[in-house]
Amino acid sequence: MAATGSSSSSARILVVDDEPDLRALYELTLTREGHQVDAAATLAEARQQLAQERFDVVITDMRLPDGRGMQLLVDLQAGARPERCIVMTAYGSAENAVEALKAGAFDYLTKPVDLKQFRTVVASAIHDQMPAVRGARRAPAARAGDAVGTPASATTNGGEPAALARLVGESEAMRRVKERIVKVARSMAPVLVRGESGTGKELVARAIHGCSHRADGPFVAVNCGAIPENLLEAEFFGAKKGSYTGAVQDRDGYFQAARGGTLFLDEIGDLPLAMQSKLLRAIQERSVRALGSTQEDAVDVRIVSATHKDLAADVSAGRFRQDLFYRLNVIEIAVPALRERRSDLPALCEALLAKIAQDSGMPAPPLSAGLLAQLAVHPLDGNVRELENLLHRAVALSDGSELQLDEGAPSSATAATPAPAEVPSDLQSYLDQQEREVLLRTLAETGFNRTAAAARLGLNLRQIRYRIARLNITVPQDDDAHDDNA
């Protein structure tokens, strides 16, 4: 969203660069947008101006005659200053950009700066920060992020940001996650959400989006493991009519669809190496080229990715690009497994039962102490997704009295660790047993979701159904309809 020249979007900006021509270009560009611009050529001059004035945004070159622009960022952080800081780095200096984002920069720009992108990034910083800075000018003690009128400031009755409402739980582990979400939402830094299957990684990504200045923009979720490899480029970057068989008209990709918002790349570890290279370029250049096109389109998106895998181990094994991992993992949020926050079980059960009742259109039986006691000793290795499955079955099998767990349902613990058995004497029986154990383990890890298990094993839904039937594996019937976004 570009800034306009109206007084409502007018901002005060400090530009720090030792090249007079570039300073003049930045000043002219921002002045035409209606902003008040001050300039400095050195680190010392910038510090002097910051000591005397408050600004909405500080734009600084990384290299200055008397030091590094990063030092200004450190000063702003140490003084709890509300200004958003944009750092300019030389082309190809990916390490500098990542360093700046980790240190708290709102965003970065690569030299030579594209003026359209320059205006977009500055406008985003102003949109995110201006109310907070105006408040800070009235009350200097105000801290960054306490902005009135930003999406993150909307709260529930309990004082919690409304965007966090779907993250149920007040355990210490969940409080840490929520605090980190609010903090990282203030910048454009890429975030990697890490956690076991079923822990709610997409909910965390949606909360980051909802707490950010991009909350009014689109949130586009992509399951990287569910797209056929030959369609990846077209799905991500778009395609022109006739660029491949079946392309009967121009179409946008995920990057274009997420403009001005957040692009969530779920199970990023499943992306093939060839596509990883193209994704890295799109993130670094902030532009994409649609399949069959001769020109690139600038895209303004915030990248949040998620994985249940150990990406660092995949990097060491050569299955994931180190440079892409470096760019995606600027800030990491680890989502705790349900076994690490069992104190949240009562609140989670209440929320899930309310959801089940809403979806079914009929009231669910109340949560009982007996059911909670059963769940307290249940392994719940499938995390919140498995808990929801168990509650669905309990409601479906309820006779209208107290809810009870379905004791006949397969436990993820027993499924994940089948009892050892002797090797059968014939080869086919032995192979069937090995295949059965692999299927059981994968189903348990995915909360008995056949679609997710099939994707992880490289099968389609028809193939995994055939194997489940042939190997006499019991899977709850309602799990096919279960959504795999948690």
Sequence and secondary structure as in RCSB ss.txt:
>XXXX:A:sequence
MAATGSSSSSARILVVDDEPDLRALYELTLTREGHQVDAAATLAEARQQLAQERFDVVITDMRLPDGRGMQLLVD
LQAGARPERCIVMTAYGSAENAVEALKAGAFDYLTKPVDLKQFRTVVASAIHDQMPAVRGARRAPAARAGDAVGT
PASATTNGGEPAALARLVGESEAMRRVKERIVKVARSMAPVLVRGESGTGKELVARAIHGCSHRADGPFVAVNCG
AIPENLLEAEFFGAKKGSYTGAVQDRDGYFQAARGGTLFLDEIGDLPLAMQSKLLRAIQERSVRALGSTQEDAVD
VRIVSATHKDLAADVSAGRFRQDLFYRLNVIEIAVPALRERRSDLPALCEALLAKIAQDSGMPAPPLSAGLLAQL
AVHPLDGNVRELENLLHRAVALSDGSELQLDEGAPSSATAATPAPAEVPSDLQSYLDQQEREVLLRTLAETGFNR
TAAAARLGLNLRQIRYRIARLNITVPQDDDAHDDNA
>XXXX:A:secstr
    SSTTT  EEEEE S HHHHHHHHHHHHHTT EEEEESSHHHHHHHHHH   SEEEEESEETTEETHHHHHH
HHHTT   EEEEEEETT HHHHHHHHHTT SEEEEES  HHHHHHHHHHHHHHHHHHHHHHHHSTT  TT  TTS
GGG B TTS BGGGTTS   SHHHHHHHHHHHHHTTS   EEEE  TTS HHHHHHHHHHHSTTTTS EEEEEGG
GS GGGHHHHHH B TTSSTT  S B  HHHHTTTSEEEEETGGGS HHHHHHHHHHHHHTEE  BT SS EE  
 EEEEEESS HHHHHHTTSS HHHHHHH SEEEE   GGG GGGHHHHHHHHHHHHHHHHTS      HHHHHHH
HTS  TTHHHHHHHHHHHHHHT  SSS    TTS  HHHHHS       SSHHHHHHHHHHHHHHHHHHHTTT H
HHHHHHHT  HHHHHHHHHHTT    GGGGGS    
